[in-house]
Amino acid sequence: MKNKLPFLLALVFFALSSCSLTADNTPSQEKAPELDYFQLTKYNYDNEAQLSVLEDYFASALLPALHKAGVKDVGVFKAIEGLNEEKNYIMLLVPYTSLDLFEKMPDLLEKDPEYLQAAGAYIDAPHDQPPYSRMESFILRSFSATPNMALPELSSPRAARVYELRSYEAATEKLYKLKVEMFNEGESALFQELEFNPVMFCEVLSSSHMPHLMYMTTHADTTAQKENWDSFGVHPEWDRMKNLERYKNTVSKITKYQMYPTEYSDY
């Protein structure tokens, strides 16, 4: 028995360390998954020369530097002709596993000599030949029900794909929170059930259109997109949710961006 004592003590220690207790000595719930953060940047341009500088910057400098710094799955998207209210923009979606990495990234880029050399035309663009007309940045955080981004599984040609980004604005903070609740309570699950290939569902923490949320779904092509939305519109669960009094008037404005991924985009 004496020789078995250390082994028995080790088993007791392992059991205790594997089961954390709350203040009332009941087992604690599993730790909630970490939420993803995103920086979404929309670059508006006036001409093809600006677009050329932007695309060379993304493909040759920014994406390689982000990958080297540990940021994966960076998306770069262009507007599908004829399907957008504004057409001269390119969208950059950068996911971060923490706000700490997001905060450190500018310094990491400034200390990366390969990035600085490859990004020269973008960084040192003269004041009368800027690489874009304006840029707008959105800081996003995933919903609790969909904490992590998911890469779409599409086999269609990139130029045929539809990456649909939607912004839902609300009249007040209270109504905005109810719309987020609606997604967490079943709306986002419905998109997944109907195979919209959603990339992310997010609260917008900072932008010029507050308060609002944003989410991105993906489709093989415009035909699949129409079929998906037709299925969504007649689904009994959507019919139930949209008619709940609690969720009435939670969206005051919808903005849609319909895009396709560039050849150098990670997805």
N, C-alpha and C positions, 0 to 999 in steps of 0.2 A: 504493500500500500504506500509505503514511504516513497518508493521510486516513481509511483504514478502521480504523486501530488503536483509536481510542476506541470504535467500534462493536463490534469484536471483544472488547475488554475488558469492555464492558457485558454482552455475551452470556455470557461466562465467569462474571462476578459473579452474573448472574441464575441460571445453572445451579447454582452452588454454594449460593446462598441458598435455592434450591428443594428441595435435598436435604440434610437434616441427617444427620450421621454419628454413630455411636456410637464408643466408645473404641477398638474394633477395626476402625474404618473401614468398617463395614457400615451400609447405610441403616437409619435408625431406623424403628420402627413408627409408624403414624399415632397422633396423640394421642387418648386415650380420650375419649369425650364426657363433658361435665360432667353430674353427677348432679343430679336435682331433689331439693329438700327440701320437706317439707310440715309444717304445723302442723294437726293434726286436733283439734278441740275438741268435746266432747259436753256439751251443756247439758241438765241435767235440770230439769224444772219441775213444779210441783204443781197449777197451775190455769191457766185460759185467760187470766187477766189477766197472768200472767208471760209466757206465750207471746206475747201481743200486744206486750208491751214488747220482747221479744227480736226478733220479726220486724220491728217498726218500726225497731229499731236496725240490724239487718243491711241492710234494704232502703234506708233513708234516710240512714244515716250510715257504717257500716263499709265496705260494698262500694264506694260512690262514692269514699271516701277511699283504699281500697286500689288502685282503678283509677287514681286520680290519682297515686299513688306508684309506679305501674308494675307492679303485681301484677295479672295477668290470670287469667281462668278460675277464679274462686272459686266453690266449690260449697256450696249450703245445702240440706239434706235433712231430711225429716220421716219419722217411722216409718209404715210401712204398717199399717193397723189389722188386727189378728188374726195378723200374721206375725212378731211380735217378743215376746221374753220380757218386756222392759220397753217400755212404749209412750210414756211422757211424756218424750221427749227430742227435741232438734233438733241436727243435726250440721253443723259448719262445717269445710270443707276449704280451706285456703289454701296454694297452691303458691308456692315461692320458688326462684329460679334460683341462689341462694347463701345460705349461712348469714349472710353479712354483711348482706344486706337484711333477713333475719329479725331479726337483732339490732338493726338500726336502726329497725324499724317502730314500736315504742312511742313513741320520740322524735318520729318523723315525725307520728304521730297527735296527740300532745300539742301540736304546733306548728301544727296545721291548724285555723284558727278555724271554718271551715265544718263540719268534722267535730265539733268540740266543741259547736257550737250544735245540730247535728242530733242528737247523741248525748246531749243533756242529761237526758232522762228515764231513760236507762240508767245514765249515769255518776253522777247525783245521786239515785239511788233510795234511799229511807230504809232504815235497818237492819231495820225490821219489815215492809218491803214490797220485798224484793230481787227482781230480775228473773229469778232462777233459784234452785233449791234447792241445787244443786252443779254444778260444772263440772269436767271431766276433760280434760287436754291430753296429746296424743301427739305426739312429735317423730319424723318419719319421713324416711328417705333411700331413694331408688330403688335397686333391684337393678341390678347391672352389666349384665345382659342386657337390661333394659328401663329405660334411664337417664332417659327423659323421659315425662311424662304424655301420654296420648292422649285427646282428647275423643271421646265416643261419637257415632255417627251414627244417631240414632233419630228416627223421624218420628211415633211414637205420641203421644197426648196426655200431657202431663207427669204427670198424676195416675195414669196407667195404668202408667208405667214402673217398673222395679224396679232400683234401685241397691243391689247386694248387697256389703256390706263384711264381710270375714271376718278374724278374728284367730286365728292359730294359735300357741298357746303350746307350749313345749317344756319337758321336765323339767330339762334342763341346757343350758349354753351350747354344748357340743359337739354335742348333738342339734339344737339350734336352727340352728347353722351348717350342718349337713348338710341340713336342710330348705330353707334358703336356697339351697344348692348345687343341690338337686333342682329348684327353680324355675329357676335359671339354666341348668341343663343340659337343660331341655326342658319342664318343667311349664307355665311361663308361655307358651312358644311354642305349646303345645297349646291353651291358652285362646284365643290369637289365631287359630289355625287354625280352631277351631270357632265363631268369631265371637261370643265372649262380650262383645265391645266393652270390653276391660279399660281402666280409667282409669290405674291404677298398681299396681305390685307393690313393696312397701317393707319394709326393715328398720325396726324400731322402735328408736330410739336412746334414748328415755326415756319411761317410763310406770310405772304401778303394777302392771303384769302381766308384768314381765320374766322370762325372755327370750321375745320373740314377734315375729312378723311380721304384716303386714296387707296386704290387697289388695282392690281394688274391681273388680267386673265389672258390666256393665249389660245390661238386657234390655228388649225392647219392652213386655212385659207378663208376667204370671205364667205364662201358657201358654208363651211363648217361653222363659222361665226354666227351666221343667220340661223342655222339649224339649232345651235346651242341656245341662243336667246329665245327662239320660238319654244323650245322645250322648257326653258326656265319660266316663261310667261304663263304657261298653262299648268305648271306643276301645282298640285293641291297644297303642298306645304307653303309655297310662296303666296298662294291665294289666301291661306289662313293668316300668315304673318302680316301681309300688307294691310289686312282689314282689321287688325287689332287696334283698338282705340289708343293704346299706349304708344304706338309707333306712327300715329298720324302726324303729318306735317313736319317730319324730322329732316326732310331734304328740301332746301329752297332753291338750289341751283346745281346742275350737273354739267361738268366739263369733260369732254371725251378727247383723248389723244389716241389715234389709231396708227400704229407704227409697224415697221418690220425691222428685224435685227441686221446690223451691218455684218459683213463677212468676218470682221475681226472681233465682233462681240463674243463674249464667252458663252452665250446661249441665245 
